């Protein structure tokens, strides 16, 4: 019986960890002013050259920004992205990712 109670306790506490938000979206809104110029204030770009960020998976957004920042993601705009992200630490990137992940993909600026 004690074994089952211990197992249930571990299971419940581990699910609480999984449910923790990826970053702080409120902080992310304030940390993303340079993103607005290309991706829009709500993550909906007005230019087809730049991807929409609104509603994307936060982990995907974080991984993408981290790869740009670390020089692992290449492409025509990679240097510009790396320059925009260079002053942000990992927590900042998580917050920005959380902000854009919470935006509605149908919203307009």
Secondary structure, DSSP 8 states (H G I E B T S, - for coil): -HHHHHHHHHHHHHHHHHTS-SS-HHHHHHH-GGGHHHH-TTS--SSTTS---TT--HHHHHHHHHHHHTT-S-STTHHHHHHHHTT--HHHHHHHHHHHHHS-TT---
